[in-house]
């Protein structure tokens, strides 16, 4: 029976506990330092949190394990995992050598071409999962720029030092609660529109109108955590692949920013009115609430924000912009309230006041 050392988080707190990991007959067994059982995961339910290369940590979750996460750094673990959970072999990117990676992406390209005839939506998720980080970041940066050209033309980024520092601390606090390959870059723009959106690879934009409409730092934290959830699950990347097909993929693959830019109007229009399905919104809710819980931030802020926008939607078309792209339902709100366990503030009173002044031209 193979045994390895790793670190385990139960998903309820940010603590990563030392653990021993054993491959049994049909399950992956995780035990604590004193031998206590922490998790028993069926091989068929195992999922990689992100693509894996040789020499890098393996990050696992289970479909039946809620928000629990397992991290194993032993270089031999990847091979053992592939022997027991055969469905994960295609996810490990074959040791990071250039030729296997080229073959993998060549296969993805062929699959995408086939998908253009037989249904690209079916292939969007696996193609997005295979996309190298550098390419996804290039795509995300272009998408953010083009979307801002449509949603916030002739506006400026808000850079008041105290407000910028407040949102940077909040984003770091949330990001530190999860293992992800993405670096989150949250920009605030000086626009009265009540909106926020996430482009691929961690590029998140929050409009001043959303901060003005919020009544607390917890409400802003809830919105940002939700958008981070969309990034982590690659919802934006998958949506763009479904909508733009080879234009977006080949532009990123060839390192051709102008190639991506040539579809600027399409990209911007899609993201400006991006609307995810119920499953994607629930995933973003789940991850966002989990991050809030681990950061000990009250999760009721997101629910309160949605509820207040719903009541005020008749007096401001900008309000409808966020509701239109992230439609809340009573069932979703109830689920968020049930799972929200955080009790602390998202930021101090001083930080909240500074954030509300982040677009002030007097600074």
N, C-alpha and C positions, 0 to 999 in steps of 0.2 A: 504494500500500500504506500503510494507516494505521499510524502509530508513536506510542507514548506512553511516558512515563517512569513507573516504579513501583518497588516493593520486593518482593523474592522471598525466601521461606524454603524451604529444601529439606526441612523437616520433621524433620531429624535434630538440629538445633540451634535455638536461639532467635534466631539472627542474621537480620536482615532486610537483604538486600543490594540496593544500587541496581541497577536493571535497566531495559533497554529492551524494550518490548512491541510486537510487530508482528503485524498481521493478514495472513496469507498466503492462498493459495487455499483450503486446507482445514484449516489449523492455526493456532493462536496460538503464536507463537515468542517465547521469553523468553531474552534474552542479558544477560550480565554487563557490567560497566563496560569491560572490555577486549575485548568482542565474543565471549567464550566462550559456548557454548550451555549454558543452564541447564535449559530445558524446551521440549518441543514437544508441545502439547496439541491433540488433535482437538476441533473445535468441538462435536461431538455429546456429548463427555464432560465439557464444562464445567458446573460447578455453582456457584451463588452460595452463599457461606457464610451470609449473612443477607440479609434484605430490604434493598433499596437505595432511597434517596430522592435527589432532585436536590441537588447540593452536598455529598453525603457520599461517602466513599471506597467503591470497589467492591472487594469481597474475593472472590476466586475460588479454586476448587480444581478438580481433575480426577478423575474416577472412576478413571483409570489412573495418577494421579500420587501415590499414597500420601498422606502427610501434608503434602505441599508446599502452600504458600499463596502467592497473588499479591495485592498491594494496589496499586491505582491510584487516585490522587486527582484526576486531570484530569477536569473536569466533562463534557468531550466524550466520554470513554471509554464512558460508559453507552450513548449512541446508537450508537457504532461497534460495541459488543459486540452490541447488539440486531440490527444488520444482518447480522452474520456468524453469530451463534448465536441463531437465531429462537426456539428453545424457552425462552430466558431472558427474552423480552420480558414474559411474564406475571408474572415475579418482581420487576420493578423498581419496582413501585408507582406508576408514572406520575407522576413529578415532585413528589410530596408535596403537591399542591394538595388542598384539602378535598373538592371535588366528585369528582375521580377516586378518592380514597381511600374516600369514601362509596359510590361505585358499586362499587368492588372489594369492600367489605365487604357491600354489599347483595347482590352476586352470590354471595359466600361463604355468606351466610345462606340464600338461595334454594337453593344447592347442598346445604346441610346439610339443609334441609327435605326436599328430594328424597331425600337420603341416608337419612333416617329410614325411607323406604319401600324403597329399593333397596340399602341397605347402607352405613351411616355409616362403618364401618371403612375403606372404600376412600377416603373423603374426609378422614379425620382428619389425614393428613400435610399436604396442601395447605392445609386450613383453619388448622391450627396455624401454618404458615409465614406466613400472611397476618395473623395476630392482632397488632395493635399492641402494642408493648412495655408501655405503661402498663396495658393491659387484662390482659396476661399476668401482670404483676407483682401486680396486684390479685387475680387468681385464685390465684397462688402463695401470697400472704400468707394468704389465707383457708384454703387447703388445709392449709398448715402448722399454723395454729392449730387447725383441726378435727381433724387427725390427732393432734396432741399431746393433745387432750382425750380421745382414745381410748387412745393408746399410753402416755401418761405423765401420767395424771390426778393432780393434787395434787403434782406435782413442780415444781421450780424450775429456772430457767436458771442455769448455772454461770458465775460471773463473777470468780473470783479473778484479780487483775490480771496476775500473771506468766504464768499458764496461758493466759489470754485473749490476751495479747500473743504467746505462742508459736504458738498456732493461727492467729492473724491473719497472722503473718509467713509461715507455711507456705501459707496460702490465697493470699496475694498472690504468693508465689513461683511457685505453680502457675498462677495466673490470668495472670501476666505472660508466659507462654509461648504464649499463643494470642490470636487476634483474635476477639472475641465481643461481642455487644451486652449480655450479661448482667453484672450485678454480683453476685458471689457473697457470700451472707450465711450463714455457718456458725454455727449455734447448738449449744452443748453443754448437754444437760439431765441433771439428776441422777436417773437411772433405772438400775437394775442390768441392764436388758434389753440384750443384745448385739445392737445394731441401729444402722442409719443409713438415712436416706432423703433423696431429693431431690424437693422440690415444684417446680412450674413457676417459671421465671424466676430461678433461682439460689438459692432458699431451701433450704438443706441443714441437716439435723438429725443430730447425732451423739450417741448415748447414752453416758453414763459407763461402762456395762457393756462397751461395745466398746473403749473406751480401756483399761479394766482388763484386758481379755482380751488386748490387743495386747502384744507383747514388745519393740517398738521404734517409734520415730517413723516409720520407713519403712513399717511395716504400716498405721499410721493414714493416712499420706500416700497409700498405694495405694488405700485405701478412699475417701478424699475425692476423689482424682483420678478414680476410677471413677464416683462420684456426679456430679461435674462433667461427665463425659462424657455422662451421661444428660440433664443440663440442656441442654448445647450442642446435642444432637440432638433436643431437645424431646420426649423419650420420655414424660415425665409428662404434658405438655400433650396429646399425642396420645391417651394412654391415657384421660385424663379426658373428652376429646371423644367417644371411642368409647363410653365407659360412660355418660356423663351427657347427651350430646347437647346440645340447645338450652338446658337449664337452666344449664349452666356458661357456654356461649357468650354467651347473652343477658344473663346477670347481669353479665358482664364488659363487654359492649358498652354497656349502659345505665348503667354506673357504679354499679350497685346491689349493694353489698356484702351487703345483707340477702337479695337474690335468690340470691346464691351460698350464703349462710349457710343458706338454707332447705333446701338439699340437704346440710346438714352431715353428717348421719349417713351418707349415701351416699358423699360425698367421703372422709370419714375412713375408712370401711370399705374403700373401694377402695384408698386409699393405704396403709392399715395392712397390707393383704395384697397389695400391688401386686407382680405377678410379670410380668416382661418375657419376651418370646420370645427364642429363641437369637440371632436377628439383632440385636436391640437390645442384648443383653448383650455380644455381640462388638463392636458399635460402641462401647459404653462402654469396653470393655477397650482397644480400639485407641486411642481418644482419650486415655484415662487414661494408658496407657503412653507415648504420644507426649509428653504433658505432663511426665511423670516424666523422660523422656529429655532434654527440653529444659532442664529444671531441674537436670539431672545428679543425680537422686535414684535410688537403687537400686530397681529395679522388682520385685525378688524378694520384697519385703515383702508384696505383695498375694497372691502365690502361697502364701507361707509361712502367711499368716493363714488363707486358705481351708483349707489342708491341716490345720492344727492344729485349726481348728473342726470339721472333719470327724471327726477322731479323738476330740474331746472331746464330740461331740454327744449322747452318751448320758447325760451327767451334768448337763445344764442345758437346760431347755426354751427359755431365752432364746437359746441358741446357735442353735437350729433356726430362730429367727425370721429371722436374717440369711441363713442358708443357704437357707431356704425362698423368700426373695425374690430371692436372687442365686445360684442353684444353680451351683457350679463343676463343671467337667468336666475329666477328664484332658487332653483335647484343648485346651481353653481354657487350662489352666495351662501346658501345653507351649508354646502359641503365645505367651503372655505372657513366658515365660522366654526364648524365642528372640528376641523383639523388644526386650526390656529391655536398654538400653545404658548407663543411668546408673551411676555408680560412687560418688557422694557420699552423705553423710548427709542425712536430711530435716531434722534439727535438732541442736543441740548437746546434750550430756548434761544441761546445766542446763535447757534448754528442755523436754526430754523429761520430766524430773522435775517441772517446773512444770506441764506439761500433765496429768500424772497426778494432780496436786493441784488441778486447776482447779475441782473441786466442793467443796474443803475449806471447811468452815464456820469454820475458825480464821482465815481470811484476811479 
